Amino acid sequence: MVKFLSEEWIDIGKKYMLEKLDPVKDLKSITTSLLGVVEHIPPDDITMNFYLELEDGKLKDFIVNTGDTFDEKNAAYEIRGNYGTYKSVLKGEMSLGIAVLKNRLKVKGSKMQALRLIKPLDGVIVSLQKITDEFE
Amino acid sequence: MTNFLSVKTFNKKNYINFYLQVIALGVKMTSDGTLSLENTSFKEAIKIAKKGTHCGMCRFDFLESGVCPAGRKKGFLAYWPQGRMEIVKQLYSGKVKPTEKIKDIVQSCNFCGCCDKQCNFTTQLRPEKVARTLKEFVENLDENEFEQVLEDDIIRGLRDIVGEEWATNDPVIISSYTFTILPLDSELNYYVVMPDSTKQVSEIIKFANKNNIPYLPRSGGTAFSAAAPTVLAKGLSLERGIIIDLYRLRNLEIHPESCTATVGAGITMFELQKEALRHKLRALAAEAGAHVCSNIVTTGIISTWGNRYGAFADNFIDLTTVDDQGNIKKHSDWERDNPYSTEPGFTNLSLTPHNIVTEAVVKLHPIFEDEEVVLVPFEKLRDAYRLLIILGKRGVGLSLAVLSRKYLAEFLSPTLQISKDFDYVCKNYIKLNYVVSVICNQDDKKIVEDMVDYTIDQSLMRSLILGAPRFSNLKDSEFMKILSEEEDPLKTIFAGPMRDHLEKALDPSPENVAKVFDEDLQDFFKNVYSKPEMTDIIWLHAFRILPTRMMRQQMFMGPGGAMWTGDEDHYLNWIQMFSDMGDKLNVEHSLGFITPLDNGKFAYMEYDYYYDHNDPEVCDRISKIVVDSMEQSLVKGKVLTILNYLFKGIYRKEHVLYPIAEGISKEEQELFKELLGTVLGDEL
């Protein structure tokens, strides 16, 4: 059982993406960084962040921290949303794109640029969907 | 951990009893679990309910015939005529089973007949028959056939905020929201809550966030009802969670000294307009049933008065909003991010509102003593469009629009058949395909009359409304066939000696138009049509009670958008594109209206497709039109499509319309397709 946002989730996520994803085919050789801010995490209603960095389609960094701020790195994009929304995305009930278009996930920065990333990020989302099987 | 789904105690024996009762009423269960009908009244009820399009006209008193007392008192959609119709459909499909609450729903109806009068005026339906059948059905069920709905932590939490009676997880009540916020295939795992203050809305959002439950506000629901049968339903609906029904936010105050009104989110355009009129003021008018706040948010109030009164953020002085964290803000707050700007570009799509607007302070406008209506008839669209844009750029008139023949026929005709015949006569005999409708003061009227050869005035329009049945009878007239061979039949009939003959032949009177309604309603409609406002084109333009007739017994979809008017051919080719799509996919179609914006620099156009929303195959074709027309419009450029319009109404028009969009590149077209694939699930 791998719990969303746990240390184990990070470790297995890194391993999975490095081993299973083709930088060119699956991740379209993208170079970007993304900060996911997960709010209202039960049971204590806390906020956690995960930072994900890709360089030429290769996973360069994947970090999780707890707290309202994340100062370790400067991400190109910040996507902020409720725990429930992230859970729906990771359970495959809602796509990342529709979560953005429904304003469930708020993008800091250009929506156009962020939406351009959705397709290349599909591989990452699918990876996280495959390894995450426990919430709350 | 809270159990999100309500626990139900409806055992197998209950189901058997339920269906035995259903059979006794002449309703049988088929092998697929749905109900087949032998009972005539149930059969008719289903037929009526399926034709219902959730126009929402039964929720306010537009004919001075009263408004559904049960709906007014109980609030939830299930207690309104449109909600009862939806419940009958849902029972029939087997999707929902009776609950204890349904007893209260059927008993709350006193069969006052208000709904029949209202619904018959617009769509010729008789919702009271549905209510009677539903009551008969429920009263014949045994006590043990009602499903028990148990409370859970979420419903208890919501009731703590709004009070016991204003939050529910009852599946019957929830089912009534299908088609107007819930997708047709939803599993009814929702809660409905009806706050009566901004503070309560804020608390509900904070509660939803804490429990990680999605939510969506709902007002009239008519915008979603148009999208529900199409591929857009998934993107625009709530997939689970809390429906925040804003009906109880009913504050309405007119401030004559500042020409403004404070309007709660539960107030319709009709209600605002009626109060404004008492002070000789006028609001920018969306359709009568549209809720003021939600219409501001959704599309910024698209109206024929927009060239003069404004669009988008021009419409309001201030908004009270609740953001997605439950924070209450006002646009007038000093220290906040700019609430009026939005990112340009075709990818700036939003399928839900960013914030919930709970109250708006809207602008009102003076009504002048010398206002008049003048309509200029045209055979060709180019001529009508050209006049419209000239008038828009010169700032002539208060309300300006090209209205299609189809619109005229639908709006003026009391029944579907009369509208078809009306349309036939206009098209085949007098070549009246478009009118430029201008509401203006005397000075502007003179300007218009100097620009054209002939016009239609208020007097003739009154005759056409009260004489619509006679006018449609001209379909078989030999005289009209001869008239059609004239070089300019429009001129002959509207400017020549024929005009007086036409008015006499129409024999316009409230009695004559009332005769086409059901016998038991004829006296009522005679009184309705005797009221001056029912034939007053200015009043009808401001109160907009007639557009719902487009939805009589079938749905319509009206894509379009706002296009730059600098290139006449570009604009008209765009309209032709919609026409070609309708022909190609064999769907009834027509231009709806064109109205200028921003001093005629843009013009909003709606192109309508009419179809049976109960036919999945035709719904697929409509979906294809929606998607293809959007994509091709973006390729053409200079346009803000209706999808890009959505949820931009709170921003300044200058930020929404400018910079003028260029046609998208091949690469951007691919991105757009990907985006739509995301929204629509690659269904097309």
Interface residues (C-beta under 8 A of the other chain):
Chain A: E39 H40 P42 D45 N82 Y83 G84 T85 K87 E93 M94 S95 L96 G97 I98 L101 K102 N103 R104 K106 S110 K111 M112 L115 R116 I118 K119 E136
Chain B: M1 N209 K210 N211 N212 I213 P214 K234 G235 E239 D324 E343 G345 T347 N348 L349 S350 L351 T352 P353 H354 L671 E674 L675 T678 V679
